[in-house]
Amino acid sequence: MPADDIMADDRMIVALDVANAMQGLELAETLGDSVSFYKIGLGMLTGGGLALADELKQEHGKRIFLDMKLFDIGATVEAAVRGLAQFDLDFLTVQGDPHVVAAAAQGKSGTDLRILAVTILTSLDRDDLNAALIRPGDIPELVAERAARAFAAGADGVIASPNEVARIRALPEAEGKLIVTPGIRPAGAAVNDQKRVATPAAALAEGADHFVIGRPIHAAPDPRAAAMAVLASLGRG
């Protein structure tokens, strides 16, 4: 299939990890109809991130994943999620601690917002967990346990690296739940600060519903061509 004929795929979420909303909108316009789903993270919050989310959703028909990784006492998380739910977002991340997830689930009640619980960041390895005083254990085992507890607390899905997707998908608690994986790099791309990575097709094959990809697209000389190449690698059609 010629690259120009490849359609956007909601399974691919492009991270708008740029400095501000103006640059984010310029990138989205460059990517055009090659991308239908965007992630806006904490780094752009003070650069107009919420305004950009609203514009992409309401004026451009894009799906939006707001990656805030909220963590606080339950009442504060509930209030924050209730406020964010007014923006008609699709996904919102919170930390995977059960009390946080339960509060977020309450805050989004009555809306279509999906709460995604963060298990263990894909930039961390066992040495990082040791330094943070996280209990001993194999990372995939810890991630699966955190995922199961998050599902039980009311999460609609989880964020986990490609290495842990299959183990989470096998959990009884994962039935009907979403798995979204960052740490995605096309074959041959630089790993950068990620430590647990896979290609887009491999992540989907393991059972992920969506994958998040950032630098390999926004830092490419031709971001639209890079996005099209990722879509082509999924082997559709």
N, C-alpha and C positions, 0 to 999 in steps of 0.2 A: 504494500500500500504506500503510495507517495506520501512524503511527510506532510504536505499541505492538506491532504485528505484526512489526516488523523484528527479525531475529535477529542475534546477535553474529556477527562475521566475523573469523576468525583473521588476515586480512590487516591488520587495524587493531591496532596495539600501542599501548596507552595508557601514557605515562610517568608514573609515580607520583613526580613531582618535588615532594614535600612534605617537611616537616621531619623526620618520624620515622615509625616503623612504625605507631603508633597512628593517626596521621592518614592514613597510606596505607591501612590496613584500613578506616577509616571511609569513605574515598573509594571503595574497591572495593565496599563494601556498598551505597553510594549508587548506584553504576553497575550493580550487580546483574548480570543476565544480558545486559545490553547489551554487555558487554566480556568477552572470553575470554582475552586475552593482555595481559600487563603487563610494562613495563620498570622495573627498579629500578636506579638509578644510583649512582655513587660518592658523591654528596652525602648519601645516606641510609645509607651503610655503618656509620657510628658511631651511627646512630639506630635500629638494629635491622633493617637491610635484609635481612640473610640470614635472620633469623627470620621476617620478613614473607614473603620468597620461599618459604620452606618451608611456612608456613601456607597461603598462597594456592594453592600447588601440591597439598599433601597433603589439606587440609581443604575446599577450595573448587573443586578441579579445574581451576584456571587454568593456562595456559602462562606460563612465566617467561623473560624476557630479562634477564640480569644484565649491566649495562653498566659494566664495570670498566676497559676500555681498558688492559689490563695491558702493562707495558713494563719489561724488566729483562734480565739475562743469561739465557741459555737455561735453565740448570739451575733458576734461581729461578722463571721462568715455568712450566716444566714441573711443578714442585712445587706451585705455587699452583693451577694448573688441575686437577691430580690431586685436590687437596683440595676445590676447588669442585665438581668433578664428582660428589662424594658427595651433593650436595643435589638431584639429579635435575632439574637445570635444562634448559631447552630451548636457549637461545642464550647465548653469552658472548663479549664483545668483547675483542680484544687489538689492540695497535698493528700496523699492516700491514707492518712490517719483516720480511723473510723469516726471519731467525733467530728472531724472536719467534713467528711463526706456526708454524714447524716444531716448536718446543718445545711450544707449546700443543697441537698435533695429537698429539704424543707423550703429553702429559699426560692428554688425554681418551680415549686409546686404550681400546677395550673398552666405551665408554659411548655413549649416544645424544646426548650434548651436541654442539651445532653451534658451531664456532669461526668467528666473524665478524671479519674484519680491517678496521680503520679505515683509510680511504684518506687523505682530507684533511677535517678538521672542517668542517661546514656553516656555522660561524660565522666562517670565515676567508676572506679574499679575497687577491688577489695582493700587496697592500701588506703584509698580515700575513705572508705567506710570505717576502717580501723581508726584513722585519725579523728573521725567524727564520733567515736565511741559506739558505733553500731555493732550489735552483738555478732559474734562469729557465725559463719555459715557461708555456704556457696551462694553466689549472687542469684543465679536462676531460682534456687530454692526460696530465698528471701523474697524475691520479686513475686513468685507464685503465691506465697503466703500472704503478702500484702495485697495482692490482687483479690484473693478469695475474701479477705476481710473487708475490702472496699466494696465488693459486690454485695456482701451481706449487709453493709451499712447503707446501701441505696445507690451506688454508682451505676451510671449507664454504661460505663466502659472504663478502660484503663489506658495509661501510657506506659509502654514498655519497649525495651530494645528488641531488635530482631532476634537476638539470642534466646529470648524468653517467650516468644510468641506461642510456639507449639505447646509448651508446658502450661501456659495460661489457658489456651484454647481447650486443652484436655480437662480442665477443671469442671466438675458438675455445675459449679456456680456461674460459669462463663456462658452458659446457654443463653442465647438471645442478647448477649452483651457485645459491646464494641471493643476492639483492640486497635489502638493507633500507635504506630511505631515511628519514632524519630531515628536518628543515627543512620540515615539512608544515604548511600553514596553509589552512583553508577559505577560500573566496572572501570577500574583504572583511575578513578577520581581520588583526590587527596582526602585523607581521613580528617585532617585538621584536629580539633580538640575532642573529637568523639573517640570512644574507646571500645564500644560494642556496636559494630556496624554490619550492614548487609546491603545487597543491591535491592532495588524496588521489587523486581520479580520474585526474588528469594523471600522477602518479607511477606508478600502476598501468598506465596506458596505455603508458608508456615502457618498461615491462618489469620494474618492481619487483615482488617477491613479497610484501613487507610494507612498511607505512609506520608511522612512529612519530609520535605526536601527543601533546602535553602540555598547555601552557597554554590553548589554545582549549577544552579540556575541563575541566581541574581548576580553572581560574580563572573558569569561567563561573558565572553566578548559579544555573543548574540544570545541573550536570554531566551528568546522565543525558540530559536533553533535548539537550544539545550533542553527546553521543556518538551519539544517535539521528539527529541531523541529519547528522552526518558519514556514518553508514551509509547514510542515504537518498540522499546525494549520489553514492554509488557506482553507483546506477542498477540495482540488482539487482531482479529480479522485476517 
